[in-house]
Amino acid sequence: MKYLIISLITLFSIPMLAQDQYAKDVSSLDHIMDALYGVISGDKGVERDWARFKNLFIEEARLIPS
């Protein structure tokens, strides 16, 4: 039982840790815009932080060109 409780706590805390990492990014409109430009801009060959980008949108969001 003890290991089950520890496993459940670990399982549910991992997504919360990821959200806390990007909490400041969504705290204001200015921070959202800074985070968006920070992800999509950069030098050639530099890996983008797509987890940070995904965190800026709701799960059902779609990017559709117009």
N, C-alpha and C positions, 0 to 999 in steps of 0.2 A: 504494500500500500504506500509506503514511504517513497519508493522509487516511482510509482505511478504519479504521485503528486509532484515530485520534482520534475518528471518528464513533462507533465502538463504545463507547469509554470514555465519551463524552458521553451516549449513549443509556442505558447502564446506570447512570450516576451520578445521573441526574435522580431516579429513584424513591428512591434512597438518601438524597438530600438532603431529600426530603419526609419520609421516615421520621425522619431526624435532627431535624427541626423539632419533632416531637412525641415524641421519645424520653423526655423527662422525664415526660410524661403517663402512661406505662405502666410507670414504674419502681417503683411501689408502689401498694397499694390506695388509700391516701389521695390520691395524685396522680390515679389513675383517677377517683375520685369527684369531686375538684375539677374535673377537665377536663370530666366529664359535666355537672355543674351549670353550669360556665362556658359550655358550648355551648348548653344548652337554656334557660337563664335569661337574662334581659336585658330592656332596655326595648323598648317597642313601636317597630317600624320599624327596629331595629338588625339588620343582616345577621348571620346566624349563620355560624360556621365549620364547615360540614358536612364538610370534609376532615378536620378534627380529630376530629369526631364519628365518622366512618367508621373512623379509625385506632384507635379504642378497641375495635373488634370484629374477630373473625376474619372471613375472606372469606365463609364459609358461614353466618354469623349471620343470624337472622331476628327481627324484633321483631313479636310476635304479641300482640294484646290478649286478656286473659282475662276 
